[in-house]
Structure formats: C-alpha cells, structure tokens
Amino acid sequence: MNINISNQKDGVKAILSGFKTDELNAKIELCKNGECACSCDPDMMQKIKSIDVTGQDGFATITITGDVDAQTLAPMMQKCLLGEKQ
C-alpha cells in the first residue's frame, strides 16, 4: 500500500494505491459521519468541510476540502487508512 498526499488550493489531495476500494470507502464514510475507527483529532475533523473519494480497486484519489495541509494530515492518514506509521 502506498499513499501520496499533496497540498491543493482549498485542502489536500491523497493518491492511494494497493488496497481494496470498498474497505477504504467504509473507513471514509465513518470519518465523514464523525465515527472514525481510528483516533482522529476532533479539532482537525472540524477543519474539514468535505471528503470525496474517486477510483477503483487498487487506486483511488481522496480530496479533502477545508483548512488542512498535507504535512499535518499525512501521518494521520497513513496511520488511520493504511494502519502504518509514516
């Protein structure tokens, strides 16, 4: 599994590869509903306006809109979505 996160104009974009899309979508839906399966930072979650996932098995793009940056979100996403520490 691999994750590449970069800053965008209104948030961040994460490109992920090597995983099952249905599992990723399930984790993202929990986060959107405020029911993260991992230990998300409540202050960070309040800064997020939207989370959108596009892609297919093995490859996806997650676009997070809000007052967030790649440097802060990268280790959180790595741990939460992929179960790894960066």
N, C-alpha and C positions, 0 to 999 in steps of 0.2 A: 504494500500500500504506500501511496505517495500523496503528499499534499503540497501545493504551491500557492501561497497567499500573497496578493499584491494590493496596494492602495489604489483606490479609484476616486473619482471626483466626489461622490457622496457616500463613501463607505469602503468596502473591500470586496475583492473577488477571490474565491478559492477554487483552484482546479485540482480535483482529486482523481486518482486512478488506482485500479487494483482492488476493488471492493464490490459488494452487491448493492445495487441502487435501492432495492426495497428496504434493506436494513438502514441505509443512510437516510432515506426519506422518513422512516419511522422515528429515528433519532431527531431529525429536524422538526418534525411535527410536535414532538414532546417539548422541544425548546420553544417553538412558536407559542405553545399553549402555557408556557411557564412551568412545565413539569419536567425539566431536564433530568435525564437519568444520571448525569454526572454532576459534580459540584460546581455549577455555574455561578459566577459572581452576579448577585442581584443588581448591583449598581451598573454593571456592564450591560445586562439584559435590558435595563431601562433606556439605554442609549440607542438600542437597535429599533429601527422603525419597521423593517421588513426583512425576511429571509426567503429567497427564492432559489429553487433547485431545478436545474435542467440537465438532461443527459440520459444515458442508458447504462446497462450493466458494464462495469469496468471503468467508466469515465463519467464525470459529472462536473458541473460548474455551480458553485454556490455563490450567490450575490447577496451581500449583507449591506443594507442601506441604513445609515444613521451616523451618529457621532462616534465612529470607531476607527481604529487604524490596524494595519496588518501586524505591526510589531507587538501590539497588545493581544490581538486575537489569535495569532499563530500558535503559541504554546497551548492556549486553551482548546483550540480546535483539534490540535494534534492529539492531546490527551483524551478529550471527550469523544470525538468522532472516530478516531483510529485506535484509541487505547494505548497510545505511546507518549512518552515524554520527548520533547524536542531537545 
